[in-house]
Amino acid sequence: MSGQAPLTKTYSVIIPGAAANADFVATICAAEFAGTLTEAFYIADTAITGANTESRTLNILNQGTDGATGDAVTMATTAFVSGTNAAQYHRTDLALSSTAANLDVEVGDVLTVQSLHVGTTGLADPGGTVFVTLSRA
């Protein structure tokens, strides 16, 4: 057996439901190797139907090795606005950052998911599971 990290690894975290006017943040992982985020997706426990004025956004953030939110980099995101929905128990891909450097991770980088309400009330988050896949550099 080689002592080298796997070529890819998928991490997941279960996020609880959040009320329409509430936000939620959860740690997904600390990267075990230097590499690149190659996919991120969400499987909702119940359908979420996007709306323009009151919506919800999911973000995957790289908070660096210290886990600080002040210098966090957005790696992937999806806004549940009109026409962007998540069906119950179906995969909903998050859009990866178009800035290649934002997808890079170093050993020990802390990745988190944010479920943020947008607007005065926002949409409720039904909860579900968030997955991210890292590929070794």
C-alpha positions in Angstrom: 0.0 0.0 0.0 1.1 3.5 -0.8 1.1 6.2 1.8 -0.2 8.7 -0.8 -3.6 10.2 -0.5 -6.4 8.9 -2.8 -6.9 10.5 -6.2 -10.3 11.7 -5.2 -12.3 11.8 -2.0 -15.9 12.7 -1.4 -17.0 14.3 1.9 -20.5 14.8 3.0 -22.4 16.5 5.8 -26.0 16.3 6.8 -27.5 19.8 7.4 -30.7 20.2 9.4 -33.7 22.1 8.2 -33.6 25.9 8.8 -36.6 28.2 9.3 -37.3 30.8 6.5 -35.5 33.6 8.4 -32.6 31.5 9.7 -29.1 30.7 8.5 -27.0 27.6 9.1 -23.3 26.9 8.7 -21.7 23.4 9.0 -18.2 22.1 8.6 -17.8 19.6 5.8 -14.2 18.6 6.3 -10.6 19.5 6.7 -8.8 18.7 3.5 -6.6 15.6 3.9 -4.5 16.5 0.8 -3.7 19.4 -1.5 -6.0 19.4 -4.5 -9.0 20.9 -6.3 -12.8 20.9 -5.6 -14.2 19.0 -8.6 -17.9 18.8 -7.7 -20.4 20.0 -5.1 -24.0 19.0 -4.8 -27.0 19.0 -2.5 -29.7 16.4 -1.9 -32.7 18.0 -0.2 -34.9 16.0 2.2 -38.0 17.8 0.9 -38.4 19.9 -2.3 -37.4 23.5 -2.2 -39.0 25.8 -4.8 -37.0 29.0 -5.7 -38.5 32.5 -5.5 -37.1 35.8 -6.6 -37.9 38.1 -3.6 -37.4 35.6 -0.8 -34.9 32.9 -1.6 -32.1 30.8 -0.1 -28.4 30.4 -1.2 -26.1 27.5 -0.5 -22.4 28.2 -0.5 -19.3 26.0 -0.2 -16.5 28.0 1.5 -12.8 27.4 2.0 -12.0 29.0 5.3 -8.3 28.2 5.1 -6.4 26.2 7.7 -7.4 28.5 10.6 -11.2 28.1 9.8 -11.6 31.9 9.9 -14.7 33.3 8.1 -13.1 36.7 7.4 -10.9 35.3 4.6 -13.2 32.6 3.3 -13.3 31.9 -0.4 -16.5 30.9 -2.1 -15.8 27.7 -4.0 -19.4 26.8 -5.2 -22.8 28.3 -4.9 -26.4 27.9 -5.9 -29.2 30.4 -5.3 -32.7 29.0 -5.1 -34.5 31.8 -7.1 -37.4 31.5 -9.6 -36.6 28.5 -11.8 -33.9 27.0 -9.5 -35.4 24.3 -7.4 -34.3 21.2 -5.6 -36.5 18.1 -5.9 -36.8 15.8 -2.9 -34.0 13.2 -2.8 -32.5 14.3 -6.1 -29.1 15.7 -6.8 -28.9 19.5 -7.2 -25.4 20.6 -8.5 -23.9 23.7 -7.0 -22.1 25.9 -9.6 -18.3 25.8 -9.1 -16.5 29.1 -9.0 -15.3 30.3 -12.4 -12.1 31.4 -10.8 -9.8 28.4 -10.9 -7.8 29.5 -7.9 -11.0 29.5 -5.8 -11.2 25.7 -6.3 -7.8 25.0 -4.8 -7.4 23.4 -1.3 -4.3 22.9 0.8 -3.8 20.2 3.4 -5.9 21.2 6.5 -8.1 23.8 4.7 -11.5 23.8 6.4 -14.5 23.6 4.0 -17.9 24.6 5.2 -21.4 24.9 3.8 -23.6 27.9 4.4 -27.4 27.9 4.0 -28.3 31.5 3.9 -31.8 33.1 3.7 -32.1 36.0 1.2 -34.6 38.7 1.6 -36.6 39.7 4.7 -37.8 36.2 5.4 -36.2 34.0 2.8 -37.1 30.4 2.0 -37.0 27.6 4.5 -34.2 25.1 4.0 -35.7 21.6 4.2 -32.4 20.1 5.2 -30.5 17.5 3.4 -27.0 16.3 2.6 -24.2 18.3 1.0 -21.4 16.5 -0.9 -18.1 17.8 -2.1 -15.4 15.9 -4.1 -11.7 16.8 -3.9 -9.2 15.6 -6.5 -5.5 15.3 -5.4 -3.1 17.7 -7.1 
